[in-house]
Amino acid sequence: MSNKINSVKEKLINDYIKKIDMAIDNYNSAIEPDEEIVNLLIEIVNVFENDIPNLQGSLLIRTGTEIRDANTTRAILIKYLADSGIEYKGKSIEENVNEKRFWNSFIHWFETELPGLELLDGKYLRWDNWDGGIWLLDLDYDHEFTLYRGTVYPDSLKNNTGDFNDIKAFIEIAYKYWIINSGECHYKFTIEVNDRFKIFKLPYRLQSGIVIKQGYKTTFPIDKIINYRMFERKIQFSEDMINSKDLMEKKSALDFIIDALQYLISTQGDSRNEQYKTLALSVSDNMDGKVYAVVKKELEELMKLSNEYFDVRHNDYLNAAKEKREALNDSLFIEYLYNRAYAMLYLLRLKHKETNECE
């Protein structure tokens, strides 16, 4: 790598960094295939083939890795400038930019447009006779959050720092307590929220009053808590961590989802075989059928993968059979294992709900 960069090449690098930033801003994972980022990265690799020979080897260039590859390329270009004694003076990547834009848009709509849409409970509105009359919002956020969350209105929402957990809490409180309790009003509010999630490319949707992370494709919502501390909380942690770019956080997500599945299995009986049978029967009561066989076999396989094959939930070098556990260092394979376990757990949670409702 050359230690000197002339002004022309410096400008070229800065221009490419700006193009990467624009491509990331315009990226929509819901539209496939989206070739803009991939084509840009291939162009950059070709242009700097001699200057930065390790660039191509640092990228995966696969469907689903576009943002990861773009951020890697951006960082390598900035480092290339730094190695030549040039400080990158462009904008840094703003954290939670889409969350901040979403909240800025949503709270503006909530406070200015929503009061006149006949969706809010009347006790949260007041009439102002100015300029022909207008409904205004009359909500004490501190009081409402203290009442329903035991804490005052979060500073993150006041200052718009993009803390999505607090945004989620606001939307769920609004749905349950502030919006008129009717199917039509809840539906219109839900549509408005979800439209904004799409506009600002956030992987969430409001469903039955709960903000859930997108990714698992289903029309069946889970609206019952089995055990928050031992079960639901682990699933929530895993949903947040699996979307991280950090390998260790992805591995933690896999640990949590397998932990949650293990907990559900452990509540079904004494022996492992009986536990698998009980859960398989919750999905299909035909023990001679293929559905029952598939579910039971999948549970066995998932436990074998986590307890014997790979270093999931275990720090021991060897498994019970004194065989070496293989370390998980491939983010894509970790996501595959996660989604496989998540899909099984989601099905069992839905069936768990149905079984209890029938009893």
C-alpha positions as YAML, in Angstrom:
chain: A
units: angstrom
residues:
- id: 1
  name: MET
  ca: [0.00, 0.00, 0.00]
- id: 2
  name: SER
  ca: [1.39, 3.40, -0.96]
- id: 3
  name: ASN
  ca: [2.06, 5.85, 1.87]
- id: 4
  name: LYS
  ca: [1.26, 8.88, -0.26]
- id: 5
  name: ILE
  ca: [-2.09, 9.97, -1.62]
- id: 6
  name: ASN
  ca: [-2.42, 12.97, -3.90]
- id: 7
  name: SER
  ca: [-5.36, 15.36, -3.64]
- id: 8
  name: VAL
  ca: [-7.15, 13.78, -6.60]
- id: 9
  name: LYS
  ca: [-7.12, 10.31, -5.05]
- id: 10
  name: GLU
  ca: [-8.13, 11.76, -1.65]
- id: 11
  name: LYS
  ca: [-11.17, 13.35, -3.28]
- id: 12
  name: LEU
  ca: [-12.00, 10.09, -5.06]
- id: 13
  name: ILE
  ca: [-11.94, 8.19, -1.75]
- id: 14
  name: ASN
  ca: [-14.11, 10.79, -0.02]
- id: 15
  name: ASP
  ca: [-16.59, 10.66, -2.89]
- id: 16
  name: TYR
  ca: [-16.83, 6.89, -2.61]
- id: 17
  name: ILE
  ca: [-17.42, 7.12, 1.15]
- id: 18
  name: LYS
  ca: [-20.27, 9.56, 0.49]
- id: 19
  name: LYS
  ca: [-21.73, 7.18, -2.08]
- id: 20
  name: ILE
  ca: [-21.58, 4.35, 0.46]
- id: 21
  name: ASP
  ca: [-23.39, 6.51, 3.03]
- id: 22
  name: MET
  ca: [-26.10, 7.39, 0.50]
- id: 23
  name: ALA
  ca: [-26.50, 3.75, -0.54]
- id: 24
  name: ILE
  ca: [-26.89, 2.68, 3.10]
- id: 25
  name: ASP
  ca: [-29.48, 5.41, 3.71]
- id: 26
  name: ASN
  ca: [-31.45, 4.27, 0.65]
- id: 27
  name: TYR
  ca: [-31.13, 0.56, 1.38]
- id: 28
  name: ASN
  ca: [-34.36, -1.34, 1.95]
- id: 29
  name: SER
  ca: [-33.92, -4.97, 3.04]
- id: 30
  name: ALA
  ca: [-37.56, -5.67, 2.20]
- id: 31
  name: ILE
  ca: [-36.82, -5.19, -1.52]
- id: 32
  name: GLU
  ca: [-34.88, -8.09, -2.97]
- id: 33
  name: PRO
  ca: [-32.64, -8.14, -4.78]
- id: 34
  name: ASP
  ca: [-31.25, -4.66, -4.16]
- id: 35
  name: GLU
  ca: [-28.14, -4.39, -6.35]
- id: 36
  name: GLU
  ca: [-27.17, -0.77, -5.65]
- id: 37
  name: ILE
  ca: [-24.82, -1.48, -2.75]
- id: 38
  name: VAL
  ca: [-23.36, -4.64, -4.29]
- id: 39
  name: ASN
  ca: [-22.55, -2.91, -7.60]
- id: 40
  name: LEU
  ca: [-20.98, 0.04, -5.78]
- id: 41
  name: LEU
  ca: [-18.77, -2.22, -3.66]
- id: 42
  name: ILE
  ca: [-17.63, -4.22, -6.68]
- id: 43
  name: GLU
  ca: [-16.72, -0.96, -8.41]
- id: 44
  name: ILE
  ca: [-14.70, 0.21, -5.37]
- id: 45
  name: VAL
  ca: [-12.90, -3.15, -5.14]
- id: 46
  name: ASN
  ca: [-11.91, -2.90, -8.81]
- id: 47
  name: VAL
  ca: [-10.81, 0.73, -8.59]
- id: 48
  name: PHE
  ca: [-8.58, 0.11, -5.55]
- id: 49
  name: GLU
  ca: [-7.40, -3.36, -6.53]
- id: 50
  name: ASN
  ca: [-3.74, -2.31, -6.48]
- id: 51
  name: ASP
  ca: [-3.94, 0.23, -3.66]
- id: 52
  name: ILE
  ca: [-5.92, -1.88, -1.18]
- id: 53
  name: PRO
  ca: [-5.40, -5.51, -2.21]
- id: 54
  name: ASN
  ca: [-6.98, -6.89, 0.99]
- id: 55
  name: LEU
  ca: [-10.30, -5.11, 0.39]
- id: 56
  name: GLN
  ca: [-11.93, -7.81, -1.72]
- id: 57
  name: GLY
  ca: [-11.00, -10.55, 0.76]
- id: 58
  name: SER
  ca: [-12.67, -8.59, 3.57]
- id: 59
  name: LEU
  ca: [-16.09, -8.65, 1.90]
- id: 60
  name: LEU
  ca: [-18.61, -11.47, 1.64]
- id: 61
  name: ILE
  ca: [-20.69, -9.97, -1.23]
- id: 62
  name: ARG
  ca: [-23.72, -12.15, -0.58]
- id: 63
  name: THR
  ca: [-27.43, -11.51, -0.23]
- id: 64
  name: GLY
  ca: [-28.02, -10.33, 3.32]
- id: 65
  name: THR
  ca: [-24.47, -9.01, 3.91]
- id: 66
  name: GLU
  ca: [-24.86, -5.74, 1.98]
- id: 67
  name: ILE
  ca: [-24.80, -3.41, 5.00]
- id: 68
  name: ARG
  ca: [-22.02, -5.34, 6.71]
- id: 69
  name: ASP
  ca: [-19.91, -5.18, 3.53]
- id: 70
  name: ALA
  ca: [-20.67, -1.49, 3.01]
- id: 71
  name: ASN
  ca: [-19.60, -0.58, 6.55]
- id: 72
  name: THR
  ca: [-16.44, -2.71, 6.20]
- id: 73
  name: THR
  ca: [-15.52, -0.98, 2.93]
- id: 74
  name: ARG
  ca: [-16.17, 2.42, 4.47]
- id: 75
  name: ALA
  ca: [-13.89, 1.64, 7.44]
- id: 76
  name: ILE
  ca: [-11.10, 0.30, 5.20]
- id: 77
  name: LEU
  ca: [-11.20, 3.43, 3.00]
- id: 78
  name: ILE
  ca: [-10.98, 5.68, 6.08]
- id: 79
  name: LYS
  ca: [-8.08, 3.59, 7.42]
- id: 80
  name: TYR
  ca: [-6.36, 3.88, 4.03]
- id: 81
  name: LEU
  ca: [-6.54, 7.65, 4.37]
- id: 82
  name: ALA
  ca: [-5.27, 7.48, 7.95]
- id: 83
  name: ASP
  ca: [-2.32, 5.26, 6.98]
- id: 84
  name: SER
  ca: [-1.31, 8.01, 4.59]
- id: 85
  name: GLY
  ca: [-1.55, 10.68, 7.30]
- id: 86
  name: ILE
  ca: [-4.90, 12.08, 6.12]
- id: 87
  name: GLU
  ca: [-7.74, 12.55, 8.60]
- id: 88
  name: TYR
  ca: [-11.20, 11.75, 7.28]
- id: 89
  name: LYS
  ca: [-13.28, 14.87, 7.92]
- id: 90
  name: GLY
  ca: [-16.60, 13.72, 6.55]
- id: 91
  name: LYS
  ca: [-19.57, 12.87, 8.67]
- id: 92
  name: SER
  ca: [-19.39, 9.97, 11.09]
- id: 93
  name: ILE
  ca: [-22.07, 7.31, 10.98]
- id: 94
  name: GLU
  ca: [-24.89, 8.59, 13.15]
- id: 95
  name: GLU
  ca: [-26.17, 6.04, 15.63]
- id: 96
  name: ASN
  ca: [-29.82, 5.03, 15.51]
- id: 97
  name: VAL
  ca: [-30.47, 7.44, 12.67]
- id: 98
  name: ASN
  ca: [-33.61, 5.66, 11.43]
- id: 99
  name: GLU
  ca: [-34.98, 5.32, 14.95]
- id: 100
  name: LYS
  ca: [-34.46, 9.06, 15.50]
- id: 101
  name: ARG
  ca: [-36.14, 9.95, 12.24]
- id: 102
  name: PHE
  ca: [-39.03, 7.61, 13.01]
- id: 103
  name: TRP
  ca: [-39.58, 9.11, 16.45]
- id: 104
  name: ASN
  ca: [-39.33, 12.67, 15.16]
- id: 105
  name: SER
  ca: [-41.98, 11.91, 12.54]
- id: 106
  name: PHE
  ca: [-44.21, 9.81, 14.78]
- id: 107
  name: ILE
  ca: [-44.36, 12.16, 17.78]
- id: 108
  name: HIS
  ca: [-45.04, 15.10, 15.45]
- id: 109
  name: TRP
  ca: [-48.00, 13.19, 13.96]
- id: 110
  name: PHE
  ca: [-49.10, 12.02, 17.39]
- id: 111
  name: GLU
  ca: [-49.22, 15.51, 18.88]
- id: 112
  name: THR
  ca: [-50.50, 17.51, 15.89]
- id: 113
  name: GLU
  ca: [-52.57, 15.21, 13.66]
- id: 114
  name: LEU
  ca: [-53.86, 12.45, 15.93]
- id: 115
  name: PRO
  ca: [-56.00, 14.70, 18.20]
- id: 116
  name: GLY
  ca: [-58.30, 15.54, 15.29]
- id: 117
  name: LEU
  ca: [-58.72, 11.96, 14.00]
- id: 118
  name: GLU
  ca: [-61.23, 10.76, 16.65]
- id: 119
  name: LEU
  ca: [-58.93, 7.94, 17.71]
- id: 120
  name: LEU
  ca: [-57.85, 9.21, 21.14]
- id: 121
  name: ASP
  ca: [-59.90, 8.77, 24.30]
- id: 122
  name: GLY
  ca: [-61.64, 12.09, 24.97]
- id: 123
  name: LYS
  ca: [-60.08, 12.53, 28.42]
- id: 124
  name: TYR
  ca: [-56.71, 13.08, 26.72]
- id: 125
  name: LEU
  ca: [-58.03, 15.93, 24.56]
- id: 126
  name: ARG
  ca: [-59.05, 19.53, 25.13]
- id: 127
  name: TRP
  ca: [-60.94, 21.90, 22.86]
- id: 128
  name: ASP
  ca: [-59.42, 25.20, 21.86]
- id: 129
  name: ASN
  ca: [-61.75, 27.80, 20.33]
- id: 130
  name: TRP
  ca: [-58.90, 29.59, 18.56]
- id: 131
  name: ASP
  ca: [-59.29, 29.97, 14.79]
- id: 132
  name: GLY
  ca: [-62.62, 28.19, 14.56]
- id: 133
  name: GLY
  ca: [-61.83, 25.52, 17.11]
- id: 134
  name: ILE
  ca: [-59.34, 22.68, 17.24]
- id: 135
  name: TRP
  ca: [-58.71, 19.60, 19.35]
- id: 136
  name: LEU
  ca: [-55.37, 19.63, 21.21]
- id: 137
  name: LEU
  ca: [-53.51, 16.87, 23.00]
- id: 138
  name: ASP
  ca: [-53.85, 16.99, 26.80]
- id: 139
  name: LEU
  ca: [-51.56, 14.18, 27.94]
- id: 140
  name: ASP
  ca: [-49.24, 14.27, 30.97]
- id: 141
  name: TYR
  ca: [-46.50, 11.94, 29.78]
- id: 142
  name: ASP
  ca: [-44.78, 11.79, 33.20]
- id: 143
  name: HIS
  ca: [-48.02, 10.81, 34.91]
- id: 144
  name: GLU
  ca: [-48.90, 8.18, 32.30]
- id: 145
  name: PHE
  ca: [-45.46, 6.53, 32.30]
- id: 146
  name: THR
  ca: [-45.40, 6.51, 36.10]
- id: 147
  name: LEU
  ca: [-48.86, 4.95, 36.12]
- id: 148
  name: TYR
  ca: [-48.15, 2.24, 33.54]
- id: 149
  name: ARG
  ca: [-44.37, 1.76, 33.70]
- id: 150
  name: GLY
  ca: [-43.43, 3.00, 37.17]
- id: 151
  name: THR
  ca: [-41.02, 5.58, 35.78]
- id: 152
  name: VAL
  ca: [-41.21, 9.11, 34.45]
- id: 153
  name: TYR
  ca: [-41.28, 9.92, 30.76]
- id: 154
  name: PRO
  ca: [-37.87, 8.76, 29.42]
- id: 155
  name: ASP
  ca: [-35.19, 11.32, 28.63]
- id: 156
  name: SER
  ca: [-34.44, 9.35, 25.45]
- id: 157
  name: LEU
  ca: [-37.86, 10.32, 24.09]
- id: 158
  name: LYS
  ca: [-37.54, 13.94, 25.22]
- id: 159
  name: ASN
  ca: [-34.10, 14.25, 23.59]
- id: 160
  name: ASN
  ca: [-34.71, 11.79, 20.75]
- id: 161
  name: THR
  ca: [-31.64, 9.60, 21.24]
- id: 162
  name: GLY
  ca: [-33.20, 6.71, 19.32]
- id: 163
  name: ASP
  ca: [-33.67, 4.27, 22.22]
- id: 164
  name: PHE
  ca: [-36.10, 1.86, 20.61]
- id: 165
  name: ASN
  ca: [-37.10, 0.16, 23.87]
- id: 166
  name: ASP
  ca: [-38.58, 3.47, 25.06]
- id: 167
  name: ILE
  ca: [-40.22, 4.10, 21.68]
- id: 168
  name: LYS
  ca: [-41.75, 0.63, 21.91]
- id: 169
  name: ALA
  ca: [-43.07, 1.35, 25.42]
- id: 170
  name: PHE
  ca: [-44.68, 4.61, 24.27]
- id: 171
  name: ILE
  ca: [-46.47, 2.99, 21.32]
- id: 172
  name: GLU
  ca: [-47.72, 0.06, 23.40]
- id: 173
  name: ILE
  ca: [-49.01, 2.32, 26.18]
- id: 174
  name: ALA
  ca: [-50.74, 4.50, 23.59]
- id: 175
  name: TYR
  ca: [-52.41, 1.51, 21.95]
- id: 176
  name: LYS
  ca: [-53.64, -0.01, 25.20]
- id: 177
  name: TYR
  ca: [-54.59, 3.05, 27.27]
- id: 178
  name: TRP
  ca: [-54.86, 6.20, 25.12]
- id: 179
  name: ILE
  ca: [-56.48, 5.04, 21.89]
- id: 180
  name: ILE
  ca: [-60.26, 4.46, 22.03]
- id: 181
  name: ASN
  ca: [-60.88, 0.81, 22.85]
- id: 182
  name: SER
  ca: [-62.50, -0.24, 19.59]
- id: 183
  name: GLY
  ca: [-61.37, -2.47, 16.76]
- id: 184
  name: GLU
  ca: [-61.63, 0.32, 14.22]
- id: 185
  name: CYS
  ca: [-59.58, 2.81, 16.23]
- id: 186
  name: HIS
  ca: [-56.92, 0.26, 17.09]
- id: 187
  name: TYR
  ca: [-56.74, -0.78, 13.44]
- id: 188
  name: LYS
  ca: [-56.27, 2.79, 12.17]
- id: 189
  name: PHE
  ca: [-53.60, 3.50, 14.78]
- id: 190
  name: THR
  ca: [-51.80, 0.25, 13.91]
- id: 191
  name: ILE
  ca: [-51.80, 1.09, 10.20]
- id: 192
  name: GLU
  ca: [-50.28, 4.52, 10.90]
- id: 193
  name: VAL
  ca: [-47.52, 3.09, 13.09]
- id: 194
  name: ASN
  ca: [-46.64, 0.29, 10.68]
- id: 195
  name: ASP
  ca: [-46.59, 2.64, 7.69]
- id: 196
  name: ARG
  ca: [-43.98, 4.72, 9.51]
- id: 197
  name: PHE
  ca: [-41.92, 1.65, 10.37]
- id: 198
  name: LYS
  ca: [-41.80, 0.90, 6.63]
- id: 199
  name: ILE
  ca: [-40.97, 4.48, 5.66]
- id: 200
  name: PHE
  ca: [-38.01, 4.59, 8.03]
- id: 201
  name: LYS
  ca: [-36.91, 1.01, 7.28]
- id: 202
  name: LEU
  ca: [-37.25, -0.26, 10.82]
- id: 203
  name: PRO
  ca: [-37.70, -4.05, 11.13]
- id: 204
  name: TYR
  ca: [-40.72, -3.84, 13.43]
- id: 205
  name: ARG
  ca: [-44.48, -3.97, 13.27]
- id: 206
  name: LEU
  ca: [-47.30, -3.26, 15.69]
- id: 207
  name: GLN
  ca: [-49.45, -6.36, 16.03]
- id: 208
  name: SER
  ca: [-52.30, -6.79, 18.53]
- id: 209
  name: GLY
  ca: [-50.91, -3.90, 20.57]
- id: 210
  name: ILE
  ca: [-47.37, -5.30, 20.81]
- id: 211
  name: VAL
  ca: [-44.38, -4.01, 18.83]
- id: 212
  name: ILE
  ca: [-42.56, -7.06, 17.53]
- id: 213
  name: LYS
  ca: [-39.37, -7.42, 15.54]
- id: 214
  name: GLN
  ca: [-39.82, -8.50, 11.93]
- id: 215
  name: GLY
  ca: [-37.92, -11.43, 10.54]
- id: 216
  name: TYR
  ca: [-40.08, -14.45, 11.27]
- id: 217
  name: LYS
  ca: [-42.85, -14.50, 8.68]
- id: 218
  name: THR
  ca: [-46.26, -15.37, 10.10]
- id: 219
  name: THR
  ca: [-49.85, -14.16, 10.28]
- id: 220
  name: PHE
  ca: [-50.27, -15.62, 13.78]
- id: 221
  name: PRO
  ca: [-49.26, -13.31, 16.65]
- id: 222
  name: ILE
  ca: [-48.13, -14.56, 20.05]
- id: 223
  name: ASP
  ca: [-50.13, -12.67, 22.64]
- id: 224
  name: LYS
  ca: [-49.65, -14.75, 25.79]
- id: 225
  name: ILE
  ca: [-46.73, -14.74, 28.23]
- id: 226
  name: ILE
  ca: [-45.73, -18.20, 29.45]
- id: 227
  name: ASN
  ca: [-43.00, -17.26, 31.94]
- id: 228
  name: TYR
  ca: [-41.40, -13.86, 31.59]
- id: 229
  name: ARG
  ca: [-38.24, -14.32, 33.67]
- id: 230
  name: MET
  ca: [-37.28, -17.82, 32.53]
- id: 231
  name: PHE
  ca: [-38.70, -17.77, 29.02]
- id: 232
  name: GLU
  ca: [-40.05, -14.62, 27.36]
- id: 233
  name: ARG
  ca: [-37.20, -12.38, 28.48]
- id: 234
  name: LYS
  ca: [-34.62, -14.71, 26.94]
- id: 235
  name: ILE
  ca: [-36.49, -14.67, 23.63]
- id: 236
  name: GLN
  ca: [-36.63, -10.87, 23.69]
- id: 237
  name: PHE
  ca: [-32.89, -10.64, 24.41]
- id: 238
  name: SER
  ca: [-32.19, -13.03, 21.54]
- id: 239
  name: GLU
  ca: [-34.34, -11.03, 19.09]
- id: 240
  name: ASP
  ca: [-32.33, -7.90, 19.84]
- id: 241
  name: MET
  ca: [-28.90, -9.57, 19.71]
- id: 242
  name: ILE
  ca: [-29.29, -11.65, 16.55]
- id: 243
  name: ASN
  ca: [-29.47, -8.45, 14.46]
- id: 244
  name: SER
  ca: [-26.13, -7.22, 15.80]
- id: 245
  name: LYS
  ca: [-23.12, -7.16, 13.50]
- id: 246
  name: ASP
  ca: [-20.98, -8.43, 16.39]
- id: 247
  name: LEU
  ca: [-20.21, -12.16, 16.27]
- id: 248
  name: MET
  ca: [-20.29, -12.58, 20.06]
- id: 249
  name: GLU
  ca: [-23.72, -10.96, 20.31]
- id: 250
  name: LYS
  ca: [-25.03, -13.29, 17.61]
- id: 251
  name: LYS
  ca: [-23.66, -16.25, 19.57]
- id: 252
  name: SER
  ca: [-25.34, -14.88, 22.70]
- id: 253
  name: ALA
  ca: [-28.62, -14.67, 20.77]
- id: 254
  name: LEU
  ca: [-28.29, -18.34, 19.84]
- id: 255
  name: ASP
  ca: [-27.51, -19.19, 23.48]
- id: 256
  name: PHE
  ca: [-30.63, -17.36, 24.66]
- id: 257
  name: ILE
  ca: [-33.01, -18.93, 22.11]
- id: 258
  name: ILE
  ca: [-31.70, -22.43, 22.84]
- id: 259
  name: ASP
  ca: [-31.98, -21.68, 26.56]
- id: 260
  name: ALA
  ca: [-35.62, -20.69, 26.10]
- id: 261
  name: LEU
  ca: [-36.32, -23.84, 24.07]
- id: 262
  name: GLN
  ca: [-34.58, -25.95, 26.72]
- id: 263
  name: TYR
  ca: [-36.74, -24.36, 29.41]
- id: 264
  name: LEU
  ca: [-39.95, -25.15, 27.53]
- id: 265
  name: ILE
  ca: [-38.81, -28.75, 27.00]
- id: 266
  name: SER
  ca: [-37.96, -29.13, 30.68]
- id: 267
  name: THR
  ca: [-41.50, -28.22, 31.75]
- id: 268
  name: GLN
  ca: [-43.10, -31.08, 29.80]
- id: 269
  name: GLY
  ca: [-42.18, -34.17, 31.83]
- id: 270
  name: ASP
  ca: [-39.45, -36.17, 33.53]
- id: 271
  name: SER
  ca: [-37.57, -38.04, 30.80]
- id: 272
  name: ARG
  ca: [-36.24, -36.35, 27.69]
- id: 273
  name: ASN
  ca: [-38.16, -38.70, 25.39]
- id: 274
  name: GLU
  ca: [-41.44, -37.96, 27.20]
- id: 275
  name: GLN
  ca: [-40.77, -34.23, 26.95]
- id: 276
  name: TYR
  ca: [-40.26, -34.44, 23.18]
- id: 277
  name: LYS
  ca: [-43.39, -36.58, 22.81]
- id: 278
  name: THR
  ca: [-45.52, -34.12, 24.80]
- id: 279
  name: LEU
  ca: [-44.42, -31.15, 22.71]
- id: 280
  name: ALA
  ca: [-44.85, -33.06, 19.46]
- id: 281
  name: LEU
  ca: [-48.37, -34.03, 20.59]
- id: 282
  name: SER
  ca: [-49.16, -30.36, 21.22]
- id: 283
  name: VAL
  ca: [-48.62, -29.80, 17.49]
- id: 284
  name: SER
  ca: [-50.27, -33.00, 16.22]
- id: 285
  name: ASP
  ca: [-52.13, -35.62, 18.26]
- id: 286
  name: ASN
  ca: [-51.56, -38.27, 15.58]
- id: 287
  name: MET
  ca: [-48.50, -40.19, 16.78]
- id: 288
  name: ASP
  ca: [-48.44, -42.13, 13.51]
- id: 289
  name: GLY
  ca: [-48.45, -38.98, 11.40]
- id: 290
  name: LYS
  ca: [-45.59, -37.18, 9.69]
- id: 291
  name: VAL
  ca: [-46.18, -33.87, 11.53]
- id: 292
  name: TYR
  ca: [-45.70, -35.52, 14.92]
- id: 293
  name: ALA
  ca: [-42.58, -37.32, 13.66]
- id: 294
  name: VAL
  ca: [-41.07, -34.15, 12.18]
- id: 295
  name: VAL
  ca: [-41.56, -32.07, 15.35]
- id: 296
  name: LYS
  ca: [-40.18, -34.77, 17.65]
- id: 297
  name: LYS
  ca: [-37.17, -35.36, 15.40]
- id: 298
  name: GLU
  ca: [-36.47, -31.63, 15.07]
- id: 299
  name: LEU
  ca: [-36.46, -31.20, 18.85]
- id: 300
  name: GLU
  ca: [-34.00, -34.07, 19.15]
- id: 301
  name: GLU
  ca: [-31.79, -32.56, 16.44]
- id: 302
  name: LEU
  ca: [-31.80, -29.06, 17.92]
- id: 303
  name: MET
  ca: [-30.74, -30.38, 21.33]
- id: 304
  name: LYS
  ca: [-28.05, -32.54, 19.73]
- id: 305
  name: LEU
  ca: [-26.69, -29.57, 17.78]
- id: 306
  name: SER
  ca: [-26.54, -27.36, 20.87]
- id: 307
  name: ASN
  ca: [-25.39, -29.94, 23.43]
- id: 308
  name: GLU
  ca: [-23.05, -32.13, 21.39]
- id: 309
  name: TYR
  ca: [-21.97, -30.55, 18.11]
- id: 310
  name: PHE
  ca: [-21.30, -26.88, 18.83]
- id: 311
  name: ASP
  ca: [-20.28, -24.59, 21.69]
- id: 312
  name: VAL
  ca: [-23.84, -23.41, 22.39]
- id: 313
  name: ARG
  ca: [-24.73, -22.82, 26.06]
- id: 314
  name: HIS
  ca: [-21.59, -24.76, 27.06]
- id: 315
  name: ASN
  ca: [-18.02, -23.68, 27.69]
- id: 316
  name: ASP
  ca: [-16.70, -27.24, 27.96]
- id: 317
  name: TYR
  ca: [-14.22, -28.25, 25.30]
- id: 318
  name: LEU
  ca: [-15.63, -31.80, 25.11]
- id: 319
  name: ASN
  ca: [-19.23, -33.02, 25.11]
- id: 320
  name: ALA
  ca: [-20.61, -35.83, 27.25]
- id: 321
  name: ALA
  ca: [-19.19, -38.41, 24.84]
- id: 322
  name: LYS
  ca: [-15.72, -36.85, 25.19]
- id: 323
  name: GLU
  ca: [-15.90, -35.53, 21.65]
- id: 324
  name: LYS
  ca: [-14.69, -32.08, 20.72]
- id: 325
  name: ARG
  ca: [-17.35, -29.38, 20.42]
- id: 326
  name: GLU
  ca: [-16.86, -27.23, 17.36]
- id: 327
  name: ALA
  ca: [-16.61, -23.46, 17.82]
- id: 328
  name: LEU
  ca: [-19.15, -21.32, 15.97]
- id: 329
  name: ASN
  ca: [-17.31, -18.56, 14.09]
- id: 330
  name: ASP
  ca: [-19.53, -18.09, 11.03]
- id: 331
  name: SER
  ca: [-22.20, -15.41, 11.53]
- id: 332
  name: LEU
  ca: [-24.33, -16.75, 8.68]
- id: 333
  name: PHE
  ca: [-24.38, -20.27, 10.09]
- id: 334
  name: ILE
  ca: [-25.18, -18.91, 13.55]
- id: 335
  name: GLU
  ca: [-28.17, -17.11, 12.04]
- id: 336
  name: TYR
  ca: [-29.24, -20.33, 10.34]
- id: 337
  name: LEU
  ca: [-29.18, -22.24, 13.65]
- id: 338
  name: TYR
  ca: [-30.94, -19.36, 15.40]
- id: 339
  name: ASN
  ca: [-33.76, -19.16, 12.86]
- id: 340
  name: ARG
  ca: [-34.18, -22.93, 12.90]
- id: 341
  name: ALA
  ca: [-34.60, -22.94, 16.69]
- id: 342
  name: TYR
  ca: [-36.71, -19.77, 16.62]
- id: 343
  name: ALA
  ca: [-39.15, -21.25, 14.10]
- id: 344
  name: MET
  ca: [-39.65, -24.39, 16.20]
- id: 345
  name: LEU
  ca: [-40.06, -22.36, 19.38]
- id: 346
  name: TYR
  ca: [-42.56, -20.03, 17.71]
- id: 347
  name: LEU
  ca: [-44.69, -22.98, 16.61]
- id: 348
  name: LEU
  ca: [-44.60, -24.52, 20.09]
- id: 349
  name: ARG
  ca: [-45.56, -21.20, 21.69]
- id: 350
  name: LEU
  ca: [-48.57, -20.86, 19.39]
- id: 351
  name: LYS
  ca: [-49.65, -24.42, 20.11]
- id: 352
  name: HIS
  ca: [-49.04, -23.94, 23.83]
- id: 353
  name: LYS
  ca: [-51.53, -21.05, 23.74]
- id: 354
  name: GLU
  ca: [-54.10, -23.07, 21.84]
- id: 355
  name: THR
  ca: [-53.81, -26.03, 24.20]
- id: 356
  name: ASN
  ca: [-54.35, -23.86, 27.26]
- id: 357
  name: GLU
  ca: [-57.32, -22.08, 25.73]
- id: 358
  name: CYS
  ca: [-59.01, -25.40, 24.97]
- id: 359
  name: GLU
  ca: [-58.61, -26.73, 28.53]
...
